[in-house]
Each structure stands twice: as C-alpha cells, then as structure tokens.
Amino acid sequence: MKKIEAIIRSSKFDDVKDALAAIHVDFFTFMEVKGFGKQKGEQVVYRGAVYDVGYIARMKLDIYSKDDDCEEIVNIIMDSAKTGEIGDGKVIVTDISEMWSVRLGTKNESAL
C-alpha cells in the first residue's frame, strides 16, 4: 500500500479532483496549506497597489492506494495539476506498513 501526498496549486484542485474521480479514486483528504519555495511568495494587486503576501497558498491531498494503482494516480495528478510554471507543486509517495478501518476492523488493503 502507498500514501500519495500531493501539494498543488489551489486553482488546479478541481481539475485534479475531477481527474481522480474519472479513474474511481473516490476518497481522499485535502487541506489548505501555506508554504515558501522558489516562487518566494505571491503578489496580490489591490486597488492598483502591489502587496507581497509572503507565502504561497496551496492544497495538500492525501490519497491511500494499492501498490498497483499508485503509478496511475500519480500520473493523473501530474497531468491535471501541471501549468508549466514554477510552483506547480510536488507529489510524494511513501510505503504504508499497516492500515486499519475503524468501522469494520479490517486491515491493510481490505481497509481501503
């Protein structure tokens, strides 16, 4: 089993969500996160004045998958989140040794 963490632009969240739904990834968690990277923060224009926000707003997705499905999920995220600009995000894949379903008490892939 794998845990896929994706940090993407907030503006691409709906595209990624729809692309994942198309391959039947029906459950994942997400949250709004802030970071600091090569982009050095975003600038916002308000009433003609430019303000440096100082951070980059992003969405973080956590997806749990079977080993066989991991590469397809990563490719879908990469394709649907890409703009070609600095700050498109990162995808991190880690191994999971155990997972349990709280409701059913099942373990590992049965818990997915």
Buried (B, 14 or more C-beta within 10 A) or exposed (E): BBBBEBBBBEEBBEBBBEBBEEEEBEEBEBEEEEBEBEEEBEEEEEEEEEEEEEBBBBBBBEBBBEEEBBEEBBEBBBEBBBEEEEBBBEBEBEEEEEBEEEEEEEEBEEBE
